[in-house]
Amino acid sequence: MKLITELTKKVEFLEENTSSGGKAFYITGPFMQYDIVNRNGRRYPKHVMEKEVSRYTRELIGENRAYGELNHPKGPSIDLERVCILIKELNMGNDNKVWGKARVVETPMGQIVKGLMESGANLGVSSRGLGTLKEVEKGINEVQEDFRLVTASDVVADPSAPAAFVKGIMENAEWLYNEETGEYLEACKKDLKKKSKREIEEEQVKMFLDFFRKL
């Protein structure tokens, strides 16, 4: 499975009064798209996106575990030390968009986001998921049935060329999702079944180094 990220710049920042007289900060807008080819040459079929939005809403938003991080993550798992928002809503629209709303939380990273918002910074959001891609037309890859959202929204800056390069490296790595433990592991693509015990032992160090090079 590949790490799949999608950037959205057209989001809004809101301030809402709380019952205690304070202010709550929110990010709202289209977090994802479906049934259209995006600028990355990918298309998310409606039924694939609908199924995953439903699961994400039920299992993560409904349990207050739909976290988003500040900046580009190092991999597909959530790092709680970098959490800055809690996604509160995710809904399929009739305009080929998935609309979301996320609250900025009281964490060190959340405070950074608040400060940037109050200073008028230009931020965007980036969804992050795992899935396989199938080329259906030249230059167009369709996301398959195994698509699974890690987060509907990380808070990111407008990506520079180096950031885009790192993103490309991460998206070319293969990952395996373990349903029982919820952990993400890099998939080993070598066909060990065709190797002898001695050959496997000789390649252990090489496999170990390959694993870390792809992280």
Secondary structure, 3 states (H helix, E strand, C coil): CEEEEEEECCCEEEEEECCCCCEEEEEEEEEEECCCECCCCEECCHHHHHHHHHHHHHHHHCCCCCEEEECCCCCCCCCHHHEEEEEEEEEECCCCEEEEEEEECCCHHHHHHHHHHHCCCCEEEEEEEEECEEEEECCEEEECCCCEEEEEEEEEECCCHHHHHHHHHHHHCEEEECCCCCCEEECCCCCHHHCCHHHHHHHHHHHHHHHHHCC
